[in-house]
Amino acid sequence: MVQKKLSADDIRHLARLANLPLNDDEKTALAADLSAVLDYVDNLKVADIKGVEPTSHPTGITAALSADTPRPSLRYENGFFKTKGVFQE
């Protein structure tokens, strides 16, 4: 794969979009890091995925939530909700 190298203008533009005040050393380091990430993504593009089914969750769980059933609410007294005590005396 061809290595992608981000230009100084690319980094300056990204930093401005992300509202990141970067000095020259940080811009140089960020250019190298982001270029490496883009190269890695390019490697993923050539991976053979024929026959691999897409997944949205690795365990196959569809809905791990409990049923939404109505139940009594907290008591309301003098403009406040009444709850169980939290602190012990």
Order of alpha helices (4+ residues) and beta strands (2+ residues): alpha-alpha-beta-beta
